[in-house]
Amino acid sequence: MQIIIFTRLLKGMGLDHTTAIDMYYRQIIAECRLPFRPSLAQTYGNQLRDFFEQKGIPNVTLTADENGHAFIDKEKHPDLYDWAVNG
């Protein structure tokens, strides 16, 4: 899916993959650095934390079994339980 989006973006700029990569390498050589500032990708755990904060779901410590399946008390945390079951 990302390749399709990338291809469409390049096509909209009048470029193909080979030309875009060539331009990228030339820019690195010209500037002696990457032409952008890299940043760390957000971890899955951080994405979940941000989601919970946005939805107003309280921070809850969960326990898990040996297979990593979390136990959520439906009575204590109905919103979290609903999200875990229904997405």
LINJO-V392514 format. One record per residue. N is the residue number from 0. PHI is phi in whole degrees, 0 to 359 (NA if undefined). BURIAL is + if it has 16 or more other ideal C-beta (glycine too) atoms within 10 Angstrom, else -. D_FIRST is the distance of its C-alpha to the first C-alpha in Angstrom with 1 decimal. Layout:
((N/PHI/BURIAL/D_FIRST) (N/PHI/BURIAL/D_FIRST))
//
This chain:
((0/NA/-/0.0) (1/295/-/3.8) (2/297/-/5.4) (3/297/-/5.2) (4/297/-/6.5) (5/300/-/8.7) (6/299/-/10.0) (7/296/-/10.9) (8/298/-/12.6) (9/298/-/14.4) (10/300/-/15.5) (11/297/-/16.8) (12/266/-/18.9) (13/78/-/20.1) (14/239/-/18.6) (15/249/-/16.9) (16/300/-/15.4) (17/298/-/18.9) (18/295/-/20.7) (19/297/-/18.5) (20/295/-/19.1) (21/300/-/22.7) (22/297/-/23.2) (23/299/-/21.8) (24/297/-/24.3) (25/297/-/27.1) (26/293/-/26.6) (27/300/-/27.0) (28/296/-/30.1) (29/296/-/31.6) (30/262/-/31.2) (31/57/-/31.7) (32/194/-/29.0) (33/291/-/25.3) (34/278/-/24.6) (35/205/-/23.2) (36/259/-/24.3) (37/293/-/22.3) (38/224/-/22.2) (39/288/-/21.8) (40/289/-/18.7) (41/290/-/20.0) (42/288/-/20.9) (43/300/-/20.1) (44/298/-/23.8) (45/293/-/23.9) (46/298/-/21.0) (47/296/-/23.2) (48/301/-/26.3) (49/298/-/24.9) (50/300/-/23.8) (51/299/+/27.3) (52/297/-/29.0) (53/297/-/27.3) (54/274/-/28.2) (55/74/-/31.7) (56/278/+/31.5) (57/295/-/34.2) (58/287/-/33.7) (59/232/-/34.8) (60/273/-/35.4) (61/253/-/34.3) (62/255/-/35.6) (63/225/-/33.7) (64/277/-/34.9) (65/294/-/34.7) (66/265/-/31.2) (67/86/-/29.8) (68/278/-/30.0) (69/281/-/31.2) (70/255/-/34.3) (71/237/+/34.3) (72/284/-/37.6) (73/299/-/36.9) (74/288/-/40.2) (75/281/-/39.8) (76/226/+/36.2) (77/297/-/35.2) (78/294/-/32.2) (79/295/+/30.7) (80/299/-/31.5) (81/299/-/29.9) (82/296/+/26.7) (83/296/-/26.7) (84/276/-/27.4) (85/257/-/25.4) (86/80/-/22.6))
//
